[in-house]
């Protein structure tokens, strides 16, 4: 018999996987930066807004036995964990795979200076 994985367990595993990906695997350390923590609240506001609309209107339903039961703006707190994991993993991959600045082209032949009057 296989034990059921709850939404809570899946969310925690997602956060841990994103942290390991960022800090240990890709070594981008996005989560350790001030820019991440200063901008993340913006993401949370819009996440709560969209989750609140979807769950408050009954578009998305959750099995009460699979979640903790604590809700913010109608959505279970586990949604915040999944959102954090998705944003962190996406940013870590973005930073890791971003194009590196190309080396400057070699200098061309120098132009002769014109004499000053």
Helices and strands as residue ranges (DSSP letters): H 7-20, I 21-25, G 30-32, H 34-56, G 64-66, E 71-72, E 75-76, H 77-97
